[in-house]
């Protein structure tokens, strides 16, 4: 059975814990640990610390300019 985390494997995500927010590519998600490939290293995050995992939305400069123009 596939979970929501399985659909995010290999994609850029933002992982929020009670202490920090991590950004990187979701490498593996197990029952106890979540592995995230960051810019310089891998992060092991205990699943009991994870509050939220969501896809990372990249903002472009054009997108920011368009958003600023809308009242």
C-alpha positions in Angstrom: 0.0 0.0 0.0 1.4 3.4 -1.0 1.3 6.3 1.4 1.4 10.0 0.8 5.2 10.0 1.7 5.8 7.4 -1.0 4.4 9.8 -3.6 6.9 12.4 -2.5 10.0 10.2 -2.8 12.6 11.8 -5.1 10.9 15.2 -5.0 11.8 18.4 -3.3 10.0 18.8 0.0 9.9 20.8 3.2 10.0 18.8 6.4 8.8 20.7 9.5 9.6 19.5 13.0 8.9 21.1 16.3 12.4 22.6 16.3 13.5 23.1 12.6 12.4 23.2 9.0 14.4 21.2 6.6 14.4 21.5 2.8 15.7 18.9 0.3 14.9 15.8 -1.7 13.0 13.1 0.1 15.2 10.1 -0.2 13.6 7.5 2.0 10.8 7.3 4.6 10.6 4.4 7.0 8.7 3.8 10.2 11.3 5.4 12.4 13.5 7.6 10.2 13.0 10.0 7.3 16.1 10.6 5.1 16.4 13.9 3.3 19.1 14.8 0.9 20.1 18.4 1.6 22.4 20.7 -0.4 25.5 19.5 1.3 24.6 16.4 3.3 21.9 13.9 4.2 19.6 14.5 7.2 18.2 11.7 9.3 15.0 12.9 11.0 13.1 10.8 13.6 9.6 10.3 12.4 8.2 11.1 15.9 9.7 14.6 15.5 8.1 15.2 12.1 5.1 17.6 12.2 4.6 18.1 8.5 6.0 17.0 5.1 4.9 19.0 2.1 6.1 19.5 -1.5 8.4 22.5 -1.8 6.9 25.3 -3.9 9.5 27.2 -5.8 8.8 30.9 -6.3 10.2 32.6 -9.3 11.1 36.2 -9.5 8.3 36.6 -12.1 5.9 35.0 -9.8 6.8 37.3 -7.0 6.5 40.3 -9.2 3.0 39.1 -10.4 1.9 38.5 -6.8 3.1 42.0 -5.7 1.1 43.6 -8.5 -2.2 42.0 -7.3 -3.9 44.2 -4.7 
